[in-house]
Amino acid sequence: MTKKSDAAGSVTAKAVRTSEGLRDVLFDELDSLRGGKSSPQKATAVAKLSGEICSTVRMEMDYYRMV
């Protein structure tokens, strides 16, 4: 994951678009939640989004098995 600061000084991260990158994002969010730097609402949103990403990958894999 690459991290960079925005104009306000907060750190934003761009996830590496691999399964390893997705795991990194999820574990980073879990660490932030445990450390009090994130909210349950944000953690839920990240988890839901990652589930949708996994669903699209699963669909692609199913498609390529059929063709």
C-alpha positions as CSV (number, residue, x, y, z in Angstrom):
1,M,0.0,0.0,0.0
2,T,1.4,3.4,-0.9
3,K,0.7,6.2,1.6
4,K,0.8,10.0,0.9
5,S,-0.3,13.1,2.7
6,D,-3.0,15.3,1.4
7,A,-3.3,19.1,1.8
8,A,-4.8,18.8,5.3
9,G,-1.9,16.6,6.4
10,S,-3.9,13.4,6.9
11,V,-2.4,10.3,5.4
12,T,-4.3,8.6,2.6
13,A,-3.4,5.3,1.2
14,K,-3.8,3.8,-2.2
15,A,-4.3,0.0,-2.0
16,V,-2.3,-2.3,-4.2
17,R,-4.9,-4.0,-6.3
18,T,-4.1,-7.6,-5.5
19,S,-5.5,-10.1,-2.9
20,E,-2.5,-9.3,-0.8
21,G,-3.2,-5.6,-1.0
22,L,-6.8,-6.2,0.0
23,R,-5.7,-8.2,3.0
24,D,-3.3,-5.4,4.0
25,V,-6.2,-2.8,3.8
26,L,-8.4,-5.0,5.9
27,F,-5.7,-5.6,8.6
28,D,-4.8,-1.9,8.6
29,E,-8.4,-1.1,9.2
30,L,-8.6,-3.7,12.0
31,D,-5.5,-2.2,13.6
32,S,-7.0,1.3,13.3
33,L,-10.2,0.2,14.8
34,R,-8.5,-1.5,17.8
35,G,-6.2,1.6,18.2
36,G,-9.2,3.9,18.4
37,K,-8.2,5.7,15.1
38,S,-11.2,4.4,13.1
39,S,-14.9,4.0,13.8
40,P,-17.1,0.9,13.6
41,Q,-19.0,2.6,10.8
42,K,-15.9,3.0,8.7
43,A,-14.7,-0.5,9.5
44,T,-18.1,-1.9,8.4
45,A,-17.9,0.1,5.1
46,V,-14.4,-1.2,4.4
47,A,-15.6,-4.8,5.1
48,K,-18.6,-4.5,2.9
49,L,-16.6,-3.0,0.0
50,S,-14.0,-5.7,0.3
51,G,-16.8,-8.3,0.1
52,E,-18.1,-6.7,-3.1
53,I,-14.6,-6.8,-4.5
54,C,-14.3,-10.5,-3.7
55,S,-17.7,-11.1,-5.3
56,T,-16.6,-9.6,-8.5
57,V,-13.4,-11.7,-8.6
58,R,-15.5,-14.8,-7.8
59,M,-17.8,-14.0,-10.8
60,E,-14.8,-13.5,-13.1
61,M,-13.3,-16.8,-12.0
62,D,-16.7,-18.6,-12.6
63,Y,-17.0,-17.0,-16.0
64,Y,-13.5,-18.1,-17.1
65,R,-14.2,-21.6,-15.9
66,M,-17.3,-21.8,-18.2
67,V,-15.6,-20.4,-21.3
